[in-house]
Amino acid sequence: MIELATKRLKPGMVAAQSVFNSSGANYITRGVTLTQQYIDRLRQLGVEGIHVTSTDAQAQLPPPEDILSEKTRAFAVKRVYDVFEQVTRTGTFDLDPLSQASAAIINDIMERRGNLVQLTEIRLHDMYTFAHCVNVAMLCSMQGVLLGMNPTELSELTMGGLLHDLGKLVVPPEILNKPGRLTDEEFAVIKKHPAAGAEKILKLNVPNVDRLAIVARLHHEKMDGTGYPNGRTSKTIHRYGRIGAIADVYDALTSSRPYKKAYTPAIAYNIMVHCSPGQFDEDLLKLFFSNVAIYPIGTVLKMSLGYGIVKSVEFGKTERPCVLVFADKAGHLNETPVQVDLSEEMEGYIDTVINDVDLFHFIHEIGFDPASLLIDER
């Protein structure tokens, strides 16, 4: 998969990401074949680029299956949007629509347990918070399923994820979307949102409402006590909060914001596992990344063995995918691609993920899009 600038899109290419508007409607659905009308619409919306499965408009390569269906994702985004709107108008909200969204997310994850987490969708303008809530809920639910939680716990955790950022309604948009570094005063405002969200949830007259507020209250706390708002440490952070913290940070890192570009899953993995010692529950973090595609299918890698494209990824072996090596280290095409399972090839290691800009030029130079090697695999 490669992100192309909108001006480089051509009719016939296949979208590898969905594009949602602020109310949860799909402008582009993952897997759809782009037409000129779609491309023109993306330009009108100001979308600078989108991931496609191949630069070859004739390839018709479908994207890999994700853990959440596009139907469920759009449904859940709309429900979260409605809740935020209702709270803005009335100060409270109905829980039933979120219960339906939570059930749909859990159902998808239970039915799609053979799928790893792949690329996420594109969020337009003020869309970020709503789609972020859905992704956090999905990632929380995935962890809950892996941990063998019972249906009640799964429902509490998933709805907690959907509601975790409700407190951002108290944060002015100019602070939430500020491109530059926050001042101490602005960050102090940001730090109010976990408690503010929990407070709004606790006003609901439903059984065990306190458990629905756990993720909202604790998702910015860190195991080493450096989090906020209360600087809790490991023993005082509920398991829901630990799970929510991992989901929240991962989705934030892999999403584009006004002040940063999205990191690749591999960079997010490195930040969370190697550059944030002591911040996350280590056992949960290991479990999480055993089920997230650190190198999603279609990722082009520069390796000790040459250049390869990820063909498949197995649970528990996400650091060492199966690749098709199509060129040597100098970039010269191999006569025949060689399949290598890095989990079994001790001499093979990954140097780097080829970023989209470099990949575009590399494809142009060699006159070959390695994504074409995956067509027969699908």
C-alpha positions as CSV (number, residue, x, y, z in Angstrom):
1,M,0.0,0.0,0.0
2,I,1.2,3.5,-0.7
3,E,-0.2,7.0,0.1
4,L,-0.4,9.0,-3.1
5,A,-1.1,12.8,-3.3
6,T,-4.6,13.4,-4.5
7,K,-3.2,14.9,-7.7
8,R,-1.5,11.6,-8.5
9,L,-4.6,9.4,-8.1
10,K,-6.0,7.8,-11.2
11,P,-9.3,6.2,-12.0
12,G,-9.1,2.5,-11.4
13,M,-6.9,2.6,-8.3
14,V,-8.3,0.9,-5.2
15,A,-8.7,2.8,-2.0
16,A,-6.9,1.2,1.0
17,Q,-8.6,3.6,3.5
18,S,-12.0,5.0,4.1
19,V,-12.7,8.7,4.2
20,F,-15.4,9.8,6.7
21,N,-17.0,13.1,7.3
22,S,-17.9,14.6,10.7
23,S,-21.2,12.8,11.0
24,G,-19.8,9.3,10.1
25,A,-20.9,9.2,6.5
26,N,-18.4,7.6,4.0
27,Y,-17.1,9.8,1.3
28,I,-14.8,6.9,0.2
29,T,-15.1,3.3,1.4
30,R,-12.1,1.1,1.8
31,G,-11.8,-1.2,-1.1
32,V,-13.7,0.9,-3.6
33,T,-12.4,1.5,-7.1
34,L,-11.7,5.2,-7.5
35,T,-13.5,7.0,-10.3
36,Q,-12.7,10.6,-11.5
37,Q,-15.8,11.7,-9.6
38,Y,-14.3,10.3,-6.3
39,I,-11.0,11.9,-7.0
40,D,-12.6,15.3,-7.8
41,R,-14.5,15.0,-4.5
42,L,-11.4,14.3,-2.5
43,R,-9.8,17.5,-4.0
44,Q,-12.9,19.5,-3.1
45,L,-12.7,18.2,0.5
46,G,-9.1,19.2,0.7
47,V,-7.8,15.7,1.2
48,E,-4.1,15.9,0.4
49,G,-3.6,12.2,-0.1
50,I,-5.0,8.7,0.4
51,H,-3.6,5.2,0.6
52,V,-4.2,3.0,-2.4
53,T,-3.3,-0.7,-2.8
54,S,-1.2,-0.1,-5.9
55,T,0.0,2.7,-8.2
56,D,-1.2,0.5,-11.1
57,A,-4.7,1.5,-12.0
58,Q,-5.2,-1.8,-13.8
59,A,-4.2,-4.0,-10.8
60,Q,-7.5,-4.0,-9.0
61,L,-5.7,-5.3,-5.8
62,P,-8.1,-5.4,-2.8
63,P,-6.9,-4.2,0.6
64,P,-6.3,-6.8,3.3
65,E,-9.2,-7.6,5.6
66,D,-9.3,-5.4,8.8
67,I,-10.5,-6.5,12.2
68,L,-13.5,-4.1,12.0
69,S,-15.9,-3.9,9.0
70,E,-16.5,-0.6,7.3
71,K,-20.2,-0.9,8.0
72,T,-19.6,-1.2,11.7
73,R,-17.0,1.5,11.8
74,A,-19.3,4.0,10.1
75,F,-22.2,3.0,12.3
76,A,-20.2,3.5,15.5
77,V,-18.7,6.8,14.3
78,K,-22.2,8.1,13.7
79,R,-23.3,7.0,17.2
80,V,-20.4,8.7,18.8
81,Y,-21.0,11.9,16.8
82,D,-24.7,11.9,17.9
83,V,-23.6,11.5,21.6
84,F,-21.2,14.4,21.4
85,E,-23.9,16.6,19.7
86,Q,-26.5,15.6,22.4
87,V,-24.1,16.4,25.2
88,T,-23.3,19.8,23.6
89,R,-27.1,20.6,23.4
90,T,-28.4,19.1,26.6
91,G,-25.5,18.2,28.9
92,T,-26.4,14.5,28.9
93,F,-27.0,11.7,26.5
94,D,-28.7,8.3,25.8
95,L,-26.6,5.2,26.3
96,D,-28.7,2.9,24.2
97,P,-27.2,4.0,20.8
98,L,-23.7,3.5,22.1
99,S,-24.7,0.0,23.5
100,Q,-25.7,-0.9,19.9
101,A,-22.4,0.4,18.5
102,S,-20.4,-1.5,21.3
103,A,-22.2,-4.7,20.5
104,A,-21.5,-4.3,16.8
105,I,-17.8,-3.8,17.5
106,I,-17.5,-6.8,19.8
107,N,-19.4,-8.9,17.3
108,D,-17.0,-7.9,14.5
109,I,-14.0,-8.7,16.6
110,M,-15.3,-12.1,17.7
111,E,-16.1,-13.0,14.0
112,R,-12.9,-11.5,12.6
113,R,-10.4,-12.9,15.1
114,G,-8.3,-14.2,12.2
115,N,-7.6,-10.6,11.1
116,L,-4.9,-8.3,12.4
117,V,-5.4,-4.6,12.9
118,Q,-4.4,-2.9,9.6
119,L,-4.5,0.7,8.4
120,T,-7.1,3.1,9.8
121,E,-9.3,5.6,8.1
122,I,-8.9,9.2,7.1
123,R,-10.6,11.7,9.4
124,L,-11.6,15.1,8.0
125,H,-11.2,18.3,9.9
126,D,-13.2,18.1,13.2
127,M,-13.8,14.4,12.6
128,Y,-10.7,13.2,14.5
129,T,-12.3,12.8,18.0
130,F,-15.3,10.8,16.9
131,A,-13.3,8.3,14.7
132,H,-10.5,8.2,17.4
133,C,-13.1,7.1,20.0
134,V,-14.3,4.3,17.7
135,N,-10.7,3.1,17.1
136,V,-9.9,3.2,20.8
137,A,-13.0,1.2,21.5
138,M,-12.1,-1.3,18.8
139,L,-8.5,-1.7,20.2
140,C,-9.8,-1.9,23.8
141,S,-12.3,-4.6,22.7
142,M,-9.6,-6.5,20.9
143,Q,-7.5,-6.6,24.0
144,G,-10.5,-7.7,26.1
145,V,-11.2,-10.6,23.8
146,L,-7.6,-11.7,23.9
147,L,-7.7,-11.6,27.7
148,G,-10.8,-13.7,27.8
149,M,-13.1,-11.1,29.4
150,N,-16.7,-12.1,30.0
151,P,-19.5,-10.4,28.0
152,T,-20.2,-7.8,30.7
153,E,-16.6,-6.8,31.0
154,L,-16.2,-6.6,27.2
155,S,-19.3,-4.3,27.0
156,E,-18.1,-2.0,29.8
157,L,-14.6,-1.8,28.3
158,T,-15.8,-1.2,24.7
159,M,-18.3,1.5,25.7
160,G,-15.7,3.0,27.9
161,G,-13.5,3.3,24.8
162,L,-16.3,4.9,22.8
163,L,-16.8,7.5,25.6
164,H,-13.2,8.0,26.7
165,D,-12.7,11.4,25.1
166,L,-16.1,12.9,26.0
167,G,-14.4,15.4,28.2
168,K,-12.7,17.0,25.2
169,L,-16.0,18.9,24.9
170,V,-14.6,21.2,27.6
171,V,-11.4,21.9,25.6
172,P,-11.6,24.8,23.1
173,P,-11.0,23.7,19.5
174,E,-8.1,26.1,19.1
175,I,-6.3,24.3,21.8
176,L,-7.2,20.8,20.6
177,N,-6.1,21.5,17.0
178,K,-3.2,23.9,17.8
179,P,-0.4,23.2,15.2
180,G,2.4,24.4,17.5
181,R,3.6,23.4,21.0
182,L,1.0,24.0,23.8
183,T,1.8,26.5,26.5
184,D,1.7,25.3,30.1
185,E,-1.7,27.0,30.5
186,E,-3.1,25.3,27.4
187,F,-1.8,21.9,28.5
188,A,-3.4,22.5,31.9
189,V,-6.8,22.8,30.1
190,I,-6.1,19.6,28.1
191,K,-5.4,17.8,31.4
192,K,-8.9,18.5,32.6
193,H,-10.6,16.3,30.0
194,P,-10.3,12.9,31.7
195,A,-12.1,14.0,34.8
196,A,-14.6,16.1,32.8
197,G,-15.5,13.1,30.7
198,A,-15.8,10.8,33.7
199,E,-18.1,13.3,35.4
200,K,-20.5,13.5,32.4
201,I,-20.6,9.6,32.3
202,L,-21.3,9.3,36.0
203,K,-24.5,11.5,35.6
204,L,-26.1,8.6,33.8
205,N,-28.7,6.6,35.7
206,V,-27.6,3.2,34.6
207,P,-26.3,0.1,36.6
208,N,-22.5,0.1,37.3
209,V,-22.1,3.5,35.7
210,D,-18.8,3.9,37.5
211,R,-17.2,1.1,35.5
212,L,-18.2,2.9,32.2
213,A,-16.2,5.9,33.4
214,I,-12.9,4.1,34.1
215,V,-11.4,4.4,30.7
216,A,-12.3,8.1,30.5
217,R,-10.8,8.8,33.9
218,L,-7.6,6.8,33.5
219,H,-6.5,6.6,29.9
220,H,-3.8,9.2,30.3
221,E,-2.4,7.8,33.5
222,K,0.9,5.9,33.2
223,M,2.3,3.0,35.0
224,D,5.4,4.9,36.2
225,G,3.3,7.8,37.6
226,T,4.2,10.4,34.9
227,G,0.6,10.5,33.5
228,Y,-2.3,12.8,34.3
229,P,-4.5,14.1,35.8
230,N,-3.5,12.4,39.1
231,G,-0.2,10.8,38.5
232,R,-1.4,7.4,39.5
233,T,1.0,4.4,39.5
234,S,0.6,0.8,38.4
235,K,-1.2,-0.5,41.5
236,T,-3.9,2.2,41.4
237,I,-4.7,2.0,37.6
238,H,-7.6,-0.3,36.8
239,R,-7.0,-2.8,34.1
240,Y,-9.5,-1.0,31.9
241,G,-7.4,2.1,32.2
242,R,-4.2,0.3,31.3
243,I,-5.9,-1.2,28.2
244,G,-7.3,2.2,27.3
245,A,-4.0,3.9,27.6
246,I,-2.4,1.6,25.1
247,A,-5.3,1.9,22.6
248,D,-5.4,5.7,22.9
249,V,-1.6,6.3,22.4
250,Y,-1.4,3.8,19.5
251,D,-4.3,5.4,17.6
252,A,-3.0,8.9,18.3
253,L,0.4,8.0,17.0
254,T,-0.9,6.4,13.8
255,S,-3.3,9.3,13.0
256,S,-2.7,12.6,11.2
257,R,-3.3,15.7,13.2
258,P,-2.9,19.4,12.3
259,Y,0.4,19.4,14.2
260,K,1.9,16.1,12.9
261,K,1.8,13.5,10.2
262,A,0.7,9.9,11.0
263,Y,3.5,7.6,12.1
264,T,3.7,4.2,10.6
265,P,2.7,1.2,12.8
266,A,6.4,0.3,12.9
267,I,7.3,3.7,14.3
268,A,4.4,3.6,16.8
269,Y,5.6,0.2,17.9
270,N,9.2,1.5,18.4
271,I,7.9,4.5,20.4
272,M,5.6,2.5,22.7
273,V,7.9,-0.5,23.2
274,H,11.4,0.9,23.2
275,C,11.1,4.7,23.8
276,S,8.5,4.7,26.6
277,P,9.9,2.4,29.2
278,G,7.7,2.0,32.3
279,Q,4.7,3.9,30.9
280,F,2.5,1.0,29.8
281,D,1.6,-2.4,31.3
282,E,4.3,-4.6,29.6
283,D,2.3,-7.7,29.5
284,L,-0.7,-5.9,27.9
285,L,1.6,-4.1,25.5
286,K,3.2,-7.4,24.3
287,L,-0.3,-8.9,23.8
288,F,-1.4,-5.8,21.9
289,F,1.4,-5.8,19.4
290,S,1.1,-9.6,18.9
291,N,-2.2,-8.7,17.2
292,V,-1.4,-5.5,15.4
293,A,0.2,-5.5,12.0
294,I,3.5,-3.7,12.7
295,Y,4.3,-4.2,9.0
296,P,0.9,-4.3,7.3
297,I,0.4,-6.4,4.2
298,G,1.7,-4.4,1.2
299,T,4.4,-2.6,3.2
300,V,7.7,-2.3,1.3
301,L,10.8,-2.9,3.4
302,K,14.5,-2.4,2.9
303,M,16.2,-5.4,4.5
304,S,19.5,-7.2,4.8
305,L,18.2,-9.5,2.1
306,G,17.3,-6.7,-0.3
307,Y,13.9,-5.0,-1.0
308,G,10.8,-6.9,-0.1
309,I,7.0,-6.5,0.2
310,V,5.0,-7.9,3.1
311,K,2.9,-10.8,1.9
312,S,1.5,-12.0,5.2
313,V,1.7,-11.5,9.0
314,E,1.0,-14.1,11.7
315,F,-0.3,-13.6,15.2
316,G,2.6,-13.4,17.7
317,K,5.1,-12.9,14.8
318,T,4.2,-9.4,13.8
319,E,7.8,-8.2,14.1
320,R,8.9,-10.8,11.5
321,P,6.5,-11.0,8.6
322,C,6.6,-13.2,5.5
323,V,7.9,-11.1,2.6
324,L,8.5,-11.4,-1.2
325,V,12.0,-10.2,-1.9
326,F,11.9,-8.6,-5.3
327,A,15.2,-6.7,-5.6
328,D,18.7,-6.8,-4.2
329,K,20.2,-4.3,-1.8
330,A,21.2,-2.1,-4.8
331,G,17.6,-2.0,-6.0
332,H,18.1,-4.2,-9.0
333,L,15.1,-6.4,-9.7
334,N,15.5,-10.2,-9.0
335,E,14.7,-12.4,-12.0
336,T,12.2,-14.2,-9.7
337,P,10.8,-12.9,-6.4
338,V,11.8,-15.0,-3.4
339,Q,9.5,-15.7,-0.6
340,V,11.1,-15.4,2.8
341,D,9.5,-16.0,6.2
342,L,11.5,-13.7,8.5
343,S,10.3,-15.5,11.6
344,E,12.4,-18.5,10.3
345,E,15.2,-16.7,8.5
346,M,17.7,-15.8,11.2
347,E,20.0,-13.9,8.8
348,G,17.3,-11.6,7.6
349,Y,16.5,-8.4,9.4
350,I,14.5,-5.2,8.6
351,D,16.4,-2.0,8.1
352,T,13.5,0.3,7.5
353,V,10.1,0.8,6.0
354,I,10.2,2.7,2.7
355,N,8.2,5.8,3.2
356,D,5.5,6.7,0.6
357,V,7.5,9.5,-1.1
358,D,10.6,7.4,-1.5
359,L,8.5,4.4,-2.6
360,F,6.8,6.5,-5.3
361,H,10.1,7.5,-6.8
362,F,11.5,4.0,-6.3
363,I,8.6,2.5,-8.3
364,H,9.1,5.1,-11.0
365,E,12.8,4.3,-11.2
366,I,12.6,0.6,-11.5
367,G,9.4,0.6,-13.6
368,F,7.7,-1.9,-11.3
369,D,5.2,-1.7,-8.5
370,P,5.9,-4.6,-6.1
371,A,2.2,-4.6,-5.1
372,S,1.5,-6.4,-8.3
373,L,3.2,-9.5,-6.7
374,L,0.3,-9.7,-4.2
375,I,-2.5,-9.9,-6.8
376,D,-2.2,-13.7,-7.2
377,E,-1.8,-14.0,-3.4
378,R,-5.3,-12.6,-2.8
